[in-house]
Amino acid sequence: MHDGTTRSAPLPVGGPDGAALLAGAHVTALRGVRTVDGELVDVEIDAGRVTSVAPAGRLPHLGDDTGRLDATGWLALPAACEPHAHLDKALTAARIPAGTGEDLVGAIERWREIAPHIDGADVLDRARAAVGRYVSRGITTVRTHVDAPAEGDPLRMLDALLTLREELAGSVTLQVCLLGGWHTPTEVFAEAAARGVDVLGGCPHLAPDPRAEITRVLDLAERTGLPVDLHADEQTALPDDGVLDVEALAREVIARGLTQRVTASHAVRLGSLPPDRLGPVVDLVARAGLGVVTLPITNLYLQGRDSTHLAPRGLTAVRALLDAGVPLAAGADNLRDPFNPAGSADPFETTSLLMTAAHLSAREALDAVTSGARTVLGLPAAGLSVGDRADLVLVPDVPFGDVLAGATLARVVVAGGRVVADTRVQTALALGPAAIPAAEAPQPDQLVR
């Protein structure tokens, strides 16, 4: 039966080498998009969430035609998270002398040399630029740590990132974590909480008394109700007393019965433990409900520099943690700064390293930058299931392994049902035998002598 109405065709997403015209568009449906499981589906989106999913061609058309996209030729993945960034430091690599690289201590020294000359406006400009890179590559959620410098206003960098958080609201989820040091007065933590910081953090492994620093941050967390994300065990060498930061943290969380989320970032020392020692520690971490963030590119850069052979990979014990059911997130950590002069702000750089250096499967690597990261950050699910937040990244429909290896550069990034970035790529190659232009080609009489 014909109802007498005329339906316009969905707007085509277009090809990966086409024009980037979708930024700012509100998406109400995706037609003919492929899922990570290989199915072709139609997806309806309303109020920023997925409302229905059905095999392609079987979903009845609802509502008007505005926002319907024909996604034929594209693969939809959950948008990625960067669970551990340092936007206050991002893009400062050019400000330090070029060298052969630094270990963790050296990078800290270089940062402390330039930090007194950095004001809030500087942080805000660089952070905006860095977020633009993250989003264009498929990241819609960023947790950033921010220092409280000893010189000048200790919260000037925090204020800049809180301003950015408000600017990005509705497009990018930005969580701001105060990265206080053992020298940071407790009053600064309290003031950060009053100004609206999202998470409390610290670096117990750099403190003269790591246990005391863990206790202090958890005391503050109990008073404020804020979650905690500590840089923990960011060395490959084991501590003199044999007690890891994550052990002390897990025991404190269990003893206090903390209900807010507590995260151990880096946890590099877990990767140095022999199996008989590792098992009980991982069990303790699981019982405490800790989340763990592994950061392959920065830790591969910083760790193992004093090794003469068999250098450690600088990663946490990702396999043991996954097998124990510990929520695992993965990110890039630093972006073009003293702690990592490289990095592309690309989640598929992280997935590639997880497969290469941590021997994860493709799906495990993807989960670490998507669903696992959202779990660690305390966020609701995003993806293509009904009820999920419509945070998606469309990539060309090529083999899944190519995507996670970073071989695809074209991306359409959707946050809450709105296109926040559209990147297309054109490539021209000339790989065959070089042809001599006709005007320059030798004539027959020139070839006879």
C-alpha positions in Angstrom: 0.0 0.0 0.0 1.3 3.5 -0.8 0.5 6.1 1.8 0.8 9.0 -0.7 3.9 10.5 1.1 7.3 10.9 -0.4 10.3 10.0 1.6 13.7 11.5 0.7 16.7 9.2 0.7 19.0 9.3 3.7 22.0 11.7 3.3 25.0 9.7 2.3 28.0 9.8 4.6 30.0 9.7 1.4 33.4 8.1 0.7 36.5 8.3 2.9 38.2 10.5 0.3 35.1 12.7 -0.2 34.2 16.1 1.3 34.1 16.6 5.0 30.7 18.2 5.3 29.0 16.5 8.3 30.5 18.4 11.3 27.7 19.8 13.4 25.0 17.6 12.0 22.6 16.0 14.4 22.2 12.3 13.6 18.8 10.6 14.1 19.6 7.4 12.2 22.4 5.4 10.5 21.4 3.2 7.6 23.4 0.2 6.5 26.3 0.6 8.8 28.5 -2.4 9.7 29.1 -3.4 13.3 32.3 -4.7 14.8 30.7 -8.2 14.6 30.3 -7.9 10.9 26.5 -7.3 10.7 24.9 -4.6 8.6 22.3 -2.7 10.7 20.1 0.3 10.8 20.3 2.4 14.0 17.9 4.9 15.4 19.1 7.7 17.7 17.1 10.0 19.9 18.1 12.5 22.6 21.7 11.4 22.3 21.0 7.7 22.8 20.5 4.6 20.7 16.8 3.7 20.7 16.7 0.8 18.3 18.9 -1.5 16.2 17.8 -3.9 13.5 19.2 -5.7 10.5 19.7 -3.3 7.6 16.4 -2.6 5.8 14.2 -4.0 8.5 13.9 -1.0 10.8 10.7 1.0 10.0 11.3 4.7 9.3 10.3 6.9 12.2 10.0 10.7 12.2 11.2 13.0 9.5 14.2 12.6 7.3 16.4 15.1 9.0 19.5 13.5 10.4 19.2 10.2 8.6 22.6 9.1 7.2 23.3 6.4 4.7 26.4 4.8 6.2 27.0 2.2 3.5 30.7 1.4 3.3 31.4 2.5 6.9 32.0 0.6 10.1 30.7 1.9 13.4 32.7 1.5 16.6 32.1 2.9 20.1 33.9 6.3 20.3 37.1 6.0 22.3 38.2 7.5 25.6 41.5 9.0 26.6 41.4 7.9 30.3 44.7 9.6 31.3 45.9 12.8 29.6 47.9 15.8 30.8 46.4 18.7 28.9 48.3 21.2 31.0 51.6 19.8 29.6 50.4 18.9 26.0 52.3 20.2 23.0 55.2 21.7 25.0 57.9 19.4 23.6 59.4 22.2 21.5 60.1 24.2 24.7 62.7 21.9 26.0 66.1 21.2 24.5 66.3 18.5 22.0 68.0 15.4 23.4 68.2 11.7 23.3 65.3 11.2 25.7 64.5 11.3 29.4 63.5 8.8 32.0 60.7 9.7 34.4 62.9 11.7 36.8 64.5 13.6 33.9 61.1 14.4 32.4 59.8 15.8 35.7 62.9 18.0 35.9 62.3 19.4 32.4 58.7 20.1 33.2 59.5 21.9 36.4 61.9 24.1 34.5 59.2 25.4 32.2 56.1 25.3 34.4 56.8 28.6 36.2 56.6 30.4 32.9 53.2 28.9 32.0 50.0 30.7 32.8 46.3 29.8 32.5 45.9 31.3 29.0 48.8 29.2 27.8 47.3 26.0 29.2 43.9 26.8 27.8 45.2 27.4 24.2 47.3 24.3 24.1 44.6 22.2 25.7 42.0 23.3 23.2 44.4 22.3 20.4 45.1 18.9 22.0 41.4 18.2 22.4 40.9 19.0 18.8 43.4 16.3 17.9 41.8 13.8 20.2 38.3 14.4 18.9 39.2 14.3 15.2 40.7 10.9 15.8 37.7 9.4 17.5 37.9 10.3 21.2 34.9 11.9 22.8 35.9 11.5 26.5 39.1 12.7 28.1 40.2 12.5 31.7 43.0 15.0 32.2 45.4 15.3 35.2 46.5 18.8 36.0 49.5 19.9 38.2 49.3 22.2 41.1 52.7 24.1 40.6 54.7 25.1 43.6 55.5 28.5 42.0 52.7 31.1 41.6 49.0 30.4 41.8 48.9 26.6 42.3 45.4 26.4 40.8 46.0 28.5 37.6 46.3 25.4 35.4 43.3 23.8 37.0 41.1 26.9 36.5 42.0 26.9 32.8 40.9 23.3 32.4 37.7 23.8 34.3 37.0 26.6 31.9 37.6 24.3 29.0 35.4 21.6 30.5 32.5 24.1 30.4 33.3 25.1 26.9 33.2 21.5 25.7 30.1 20.5 27.6 27.7 18.7 25.3 30.4 17.9 22.8 33.2 16.3 24.7 33.2 14.8 28.2 36.1 16.2 30.1 37.0 15.0 33.6 39.6 17.1 35.4 41.8 15.4 38.1 44.0 17.4 40.4 47.5 15.9 40.3 48.8 17.1 43.6 52.2 16.2 44.8 53.4 15.2 48.3 54.4 18.9 48.7 51.0 20.2 47.7 49.2 21.6 50.8 46.0 19.8 51.8 44.3 23.2 51.6 45.0 23.3 47.8 43.2 20.0 47.4 40.3 21.2 49.4 40.1 24.4 47.3 40.2 22.4 44.1 37.3 20.4 45.3 35.4 23.6 46.1 36.0 24.9 42.6 34.5 21.7 41.1 37.4 19.4 40.2 36.0 16.0 39.2 38.7 13.6 40.6 41.5 13.8 43.2 44.9 12.4 42.2 48.5 12.2 43.3 51.9 10.5 42.9 52.6 8.4 46.0 55.6 6.6 44.3 57.4 10.0 44.2 56.7 10.9 47.9 59.1 10.3 50.7 56.4 8.3 52.4 54.1 6.7 49.8 51.8 5.2 52.3 51.2 8.6 54.0 50.4 10.2 50.7 47.9 7.5 49.8 46.3 7.9 53.2 46.1 11.7 52.8 44.4 11.6 49.3 41.9 8.9 50.5 41.1 11.0 53.6 40.3 13.9 51.2 38.2 11.7 49.0 36.1 10.5 52.0 35.5 14.1 53.0 34.6 15.3 49.5 33.0 12.2 48.0 35.2 12.6 44.9 36.7 9.6 43.1 40.5 9.0 43.1 43.0 8.4 40.4 46.6 7.9 41.6 49.7 7.6 39.5 50.9 4.4 41.1 54.0 2.3 40.8 55.3 4.2 37.8 58.6 2.4 37.9 59.8 -1.1 36.8 62.1 -1.5 39.9 60.3 -2.9 42.9 60.3 -0.8 46.2 62.8 -1.5 48.9 60.1 -2.6 51.4 58.5 -4.8 48.8 55.1 -3.2 49.2 53.6 -1.8 46.0 51.5 1.3 45.8 48.5 -0.7 44.5 48.7 -3.1 47.4 48.6 -0.2 50.0 45.9 1.5 48.0 43.7 -1.6 47.7 44.0 -2.4 51.4 43.0 1.1 52.3 40.0 1.1 50.0 38.8 -2.2 51.5 39.4 -1.1 55.0 37.5 2.2 54.5 34.7 0.6 52.4 35.0 3.4 49.9 32.1 3.4 47.5 33.5 5.9 45.0 35.7 4.8 42.1 39.4 4.5 42.8 41.9 4.1 39.9 45.5 3.1 39.8 47.2 4.6 36.7 50.3 3.1 35.2 50.8 0.3 37.8 54.1 -0.5 35.9 55.6 -2.5 38.8 52.9 -5.2 38.4 54.7 -6.1 35.2 57.9 -6.8 37.1 56.4 -9.3 39.6 57.0 -13.0 39.2 53.8 -15.1 38.9 53.8 -16.3 42.5 53.9 -12.7 43.8 51.7 -11.2 41.1 48.7 -13.5 41.7 47.9 -12.4 45.3 48.4 -8.7 44.3 46.0 -8.9 41.4 43.5 -10.7 43.6 43.7 -7.9 46.1 43.2 -5.3 43.4 40.2 -7.2 42.2 38.7 -7.4 45.7 39.2 -3.7 46.2 37.3 -2.9 43.0 40.2 -0.8 41.6 40.3 0.1 38.0 43.7 0.1 36.3 44.9 2.3 33.4 47.8 1.2 31.3 49.6 3.8 29.2 51.9 2.0 26.7 53.4 4.7 24.6 54.6 7.0 27.4 55.8 4.1 29.6 57.6 2.5 26.7 59.3 5.8 26.3 60.2 6.5 29.9 60.9 3.1 31.4 63.9 0.8 31.1 66.4 3.5 30.1 69.0 2.2 32.6 68.8 -1.4 31.3 71.8 -2.7 29.4 69.9 -5.7 27.9 66.4 -7.3 28.1 64.9 -3.9 28.8 61.4 -4.1 30.4 58.4 -3.1 28.4 57.1 -0.7 31.0 53.6 -2.0 31.0 51.4 -3.3 33.8 50.4 -7.0 33.9 47.5 -6.5 31.5 46.8 -10.2 30.9 46.7 -11.1 34.6 44.4 -8.1 35.3 42.0 -9.0 32.5 41.9 -12.6 33.5 41.0 -11.6 37.1 38.2 -9.3 35.9 39.8 -6.1 36.9 38.5 -3.2 34.8 41.3 -2.2 32.4 41.6 1.1 30.5 44.3 2.1 28.1 45.4 5.5 26.9 48.4 7.5 25.6 49.1 9.6 28.7 51.3 12.5 27.4 51.1 14.2 24.1 54.2 15.9 22.7 55.7 17.1 26.0 58.8 16.2 28.1 57.2 12.9 29.1 56.5 11.8 25.5 57.8 13.8 22.6 55.8 11.6 20.2 52.1 10.6 20.1 49.3 11.3 17.7 46.3 11.5 20.0 44.9 8.5 18.2 43.2 5.7 20.1 44.3 3.3 17.4 47.9 4.1 18.2 47.2 2.8 21.7 45.3 -0.3 20.4 48.2 -1.1 18.0 50.7 -0.9 20.9 48.5 -3.1 23.1 48.5 -5.8 20.5 52.2 -5.4 19.8 53.7 -4.9 23.3 51.0 -6.4 25.6 49.9 -9.2 23.2 46.2 -8.4 23.5 43.7 -9.6 21.0 42.1 -7.1 18.7 38.8 -7.1 20.6 40.6 -6.8 24.0 42.6 -3.9 22.7 39.5 -2.1 21.4 37.7 -2.7 24.7 40.6 -1.1 26.6 40.1 2.2 24.8 36.3 2.0 24.7 34.1 0.0 27.1 36.8 -0.8 29.6 37.9 2.9 29.7 34.3 4.0 30.3 34.0 1.5 33.2 37.1 2.8 34.8 36.0 6.4 34.4 32.5 5.7 35.8 30.6 6.5 32.6 27.6 4.8 31.1 28.1 2.5 28.1 28.5 4.0 24.6 28.0 2.1 21.4 25.4 0.4 19.3 23.2 -1.3 21.9 19.8 0.1 22.8 20.2 2.6 25.6 23.8 3.3 24.9 25.0 6.8 24.6 25.4 7.6 20.9 29.1 8.2 21.0 30.4 6.5 17.9 33.2 6.7 15.4 32.6 5.7 11.8 35.7 4.4 9.9 35.9 2.9 6.4 34.6 -0.6 6.3 37.9 -2.4 6.0 39.2 -5.4 7.9 39.0 -4.8 11.7 42.7 -5.4 12.2 43.5 -2.6 9.7 41.4 -0.2 11.8 43.1 -1.1 15.1 46.5 -0.9 13.5 45.8 2.8 12.6 45.7 2.2 8.9 42.4 4.2 8.4 42.6 7.9 8.7 39.1 8.9 7.6 36.7 9.2 10.5 33.3 10.6 11.3 33.0 11.1 15.1 29.6 11.3 16.8 29.1 12.5 20.4 25.6 12.2 21.9 24.1 12.0 18.4 25.9 15.0 17.0 28.8 14.9 14.5 31.7 16.6 16.3 34.4 15.8 13.8 34.6 14.8 10.1 37.9 13.8 8.6 38.4 12.6 5.0 41.7 11.8 3.3 42.8 11.9 -0.3 46.0 10.2 -1.4 47.8 10.4 -4.7 50.5 8.0 -5.6 52.9 7.6 -8.4 54.6 4.3 -7.8 55.0 2.9 -11.4 57.9 3.3 -13.7 58.6 7.0 -14.3 57.2 8.0 -17.7 59.0 10.6 -19.8 56.7 13.4 -20.8 55.9 13.3 -24.6 57.5 16.7 -25.2 60.8 15.5 -23.7 60.9 12.0 -25.2 63.7 11.4 -27.6 62.7 11.4 -31.3 63.6 8.4 -33.5 66.3 10.3 -35.4 67.9 11.2 -32.1 68.2 7.5 -31.2 70.1 6.5 -34.4 73.9 7.3 -34.4 
